[in-house]
Amino acid sequence: MEIWHNPRCSKSRATLALLQEHGVEPAVRRYLDDPPSRAELEAALAALGTDDPLALTRTGEAAFREQGLKGADRETLLDALAADPRLIERPLVRDGDRAVLGRPPENVLPLLEG
């Protein structure tokens, strides 16, 4: 199991703590320091069960507005996410071919059930 983690984010910290409370020590990827590649973003979308990059996008982020991404097509959004990891919604928890966003943190519980 892996978590794309931002330690400055309360939801990310709470999600990591919830996993640890359930005996899971996920691989912690500080995605702002180690941004995912476009291929990894595509794989994350597939694991989330969607093809829409908006599912992984922090649309309220100033960078989203500054880059004029509202209404952008799929390719443009994926390029923006790969180039600017601040735009990636957090935390993403992935277990094999399944993933969820930990907003709220309890969203990760189904991953723990197998």
C-alpha positions in Angstrom: 0.0 0.0 0.0 1.2 3.5 -0.8 0.0 6.9 0.2 0.8 10.1 -1.8 1.3 12.2 1.3 1.7 15.9 2.1 2.7 16.2 5.8 1.4 19.8 5.9 -2.1 18.6 5.1 -4.4 17.7 8.0 -6.4 15.2 5.9 -3.2 13.5 4.7 -1.9 13.2 8.2 -5.2 11.9 9.5 -5.4 9.3 6.7 -1.8 8.1 7.4 -2.7 7.9 11.1 -5.8 5.9 10.3 -3.9 3.4 8.2 -1.3 3.0 11.0 -4.0 2.6 13.6 -5.2 -0.4 11.5 -1.7 -1.9 11.5 -0.8 -0.7 8.0 2.6 0.9 7.4 2.2 2.2 3.8 5.0 3.3 1.6 4.9 7.1 2.1 5.5 9.1 -1.1 5.9 12.8 -0.5 4.5 13.6 -3.9 5.5 17.3 -3.8 9.1 16.2 -3.5 8.8 13.1 -5.7 6.1 14.0 -8.3 4.4 11.2 -10.1 5.0 10.8 -13.8 2.2 11.1 -16.3 2.1 7.3 -16.5 1.8 7.1 -12.8 -1.1 9.6 -12.9 -2.8 7.5 -15.6 -2.4 4.4 -13.4 -3.8 6.2 -10.4 -6.8 7.3 -12.4 -7.4 3.7 -13.5 -7.1 2.5 -9.9 -9.6 5.2 -8.8 -11.9 3.7 -11.5 -12.1 6.9 -13.6 -10.6 8.3 -16.7 -11.2 11.9 -15.6 -8.2 13.8 -14.3 -10.4 16.2 -12.5 -10.9 13.4 -9.9 -7.2 14.0 -9.0 -7.2 17.7 -9.3 -7.3 20.4 -6.6 -9.6 22.8 -8.5 -9.6 25.2 -5.6 -5.8 25.6 -5.8 -4.6 29.1 -6.9 -2.3 27.4 -9.5 -5.4 25.8 -11.1 -6.9 29.3 -11.7 -3.5 30.9 -12.6 -2.9 28.2 -15.2 -6.4 28.7 -16.7 -7.3 25.0 -16.3 -11.0 25.4 -15.8 -12.6 23.6 -18.8 -9.2 22.2 -19.9 -9.2 18.9 -21.8 -7.9 15.6 -20.4 -4.5 15.9 -21.9 -3.9 19.4 -20.7 -5.0 18.5 -17.2 -2.7 15.5 -17.1 0.2 17.6 -18.3 -0.5 20.2 -15.7 -0.7 17.6 -12.9 2.6 16.0 -14.0 4.3 19.5 -14.2 2.8 20.9 -11.0 2.2 18.4 -8.2 0.5 21.1 -6.1 -2.5 20.4 -8.3 -2.8 16.8 -7.2 -5.5 16.0 -4.7 -4.3 14.4 -1.5 -4.0 12.0 0.0 -4.2 9.3 -2.6 -4.0 5.8 -1.1 -3.3 3.0 -3.5 -3.3 -0.8 -3.0 -2.5 -2.7 -6.1 -5.1 -1.9 -8.7 -7.4 -0.1 -6.3 -7.1 3.5 -5.0 -9.1 6.0 -3.0 -8.7 9.6 -2.0 -8.6 10.0 1.8 -11.1 12.8 1.8 -12.5 12.1 4.3 -9.8 9.8 5.8 -12.4 7.0 6.4 -12.6 6.6 2.6 -9.5 4.3 2.9 -11.3 1.7 5.1 -12.6 -0.4 2.2 -9.0 -0.8 1.0 -8.2 -2.4 4.4 -11.1 -4.9 4.0 -9.4 -6.7 1.1 
